[in-house]
Amino acid sequence: MKAMLKSEIADAAGVSLRTLNRWLHHPYMMEQLKAIGESDNRKKLSPKAVKLICDHYAIEIN
């Protein structure tokens, strides 16, 4: 995995950025992201955060 913009993840998932942000503001996901040191208002996410999100929501990154 590599660091990615939230918009790139949303495109890979086939959803809008607004929908992805709603997914990320779910209490479980916010807890997981905070545990790895991610802020909820960042535009670019670390490789760990990208992997976590992709694994949880079954998103394939090419």
N, C-alpha and C positions, 0 to 999 in steps of 0.2 A: 504494500500500500504506500501511497504517497500523500502528502498534504494536499487538500483540495478545498476549493470554494464551495460554500453551501449550494450555490446555484448549479455547480457541476454535479453534485450529488443528486440534486433534485432532477436534473435532466436525465441522469442515468436511471433514476427510479421512475421516470415518466410522469412526474407530478410537478406542480408549481412550487416556487420557492416558499410561498405562503403556507402551502400544505406541509412541506418539509419542516418549516419552523413550528407548525402546530405539533407535528410528531415529536420534535425535539423538546418541546415544552411540556410533554407528558411527565408527571412526577417521577416515574421509574427512570426514564431516559435522562432527565435532569440530574438525578442522583448518580447515575453511572458516569455521566460526563464530568460532574464535579469531582468524582472520585479519581479521575485521571488528570485533573487540573485544567479542564476546559471551561472557559467562560461562555455564558449563553448568548452573548452579543457579538461574538467573533464572526467575521465573514469567512475566514480561512481556518479550516480545522486541521489538527495534527493527524499524522498517520494512524495513531492509536484510536482517535475519535472516529476517523473514517472507517476503520475496520469494525469498531463497535457498532456503528450505525448500519453499515452494510450487512453485518452478520445478523443483527436484530431484525431488520426489515427485509432481509433476503434481496439485497440490491447487488447486481453484478456490475462491477466496474471493468471496462475493457482496457 
